[in-house]
Amino acid sequence: MSANDNSSAYDSGTYDARITSVLPYYSEYHKQVIDLVNTMGNSSPMWLDTGCGTGTLAMRALEAFPGARLTLCDPSEQMLDVAKNKLAGRNVRYFNVPSGELEFDNEFDIVTAIQCHHYLDIGSREQAVHRCRQALKDGGIFVAFENIRMETDEADEIAADRWAGFLAAHGHSPESIKMHLERRGTEVLPITVEQHLELLKKCSFKAVNVLWASYLQAGFWAIK
């Protein structure tokens, strides 16, 4: 069952301490995003991070790009409070709003949505991605990382078993492992890599690409 103050398995106060024991390669998502933005050659991008959570990506973005102008959005006010404390003194804008209700238009060089849209059904996910695209300037980059589903049930079961092994190796009890596995397909709604790419194309992005992938998550990037 989700925590009371956000959609993840943990409340905002314990999220940072626990998330690396739940998501394999968690820090790799941020490294991939930073490397892609660095390749763009813009040292002070206008950057929207939607579903920003506790602000970890934003903190790393400002370390890499001190001139970046960041806007953080999240549907959880408590997650935003953690982000505000983490980024105290930085010139960052905050909005308590989900991706599907973003109202920005042609404002950002980059929009990131990291591990946040997989809580949405397919219709709501499409709306969220559409609003992210709308927020971008022409030629801007959208980056999303999400839990993914394998192409077949058999392959998906193997991936789930592998994740269960990761959870056990990182100190999770059988009850905790069961809770996480049961959230998959009920509270967390992964889609396949192919479905992700088709969704980006449907939302009129061009140059739709896979950025990175593992057995459980994948990253995607596309150009407006």
Secondary structure, 3 states (H helix, E strand, C coil): CCCCCCCCCCCCCCHHHHHHHCCCCHHHHHHHHHHHHHHHCCCCCEEEEECCCCCHHHHHHHHHCCCCEEEEECCCHHHHHHHHHHCCCCCEEEECCCHHHCCCCCCEEEEEEECCHHHCCHHHHHHHHHHHHHHEEEEEEEEEEEEECCCCHHHHHHHHHHHHHHHHHCCCCHHHHHHHHHHECCCECCECHHHHHHHHHHCCCEEEEEEEECCCEEEEEEEC
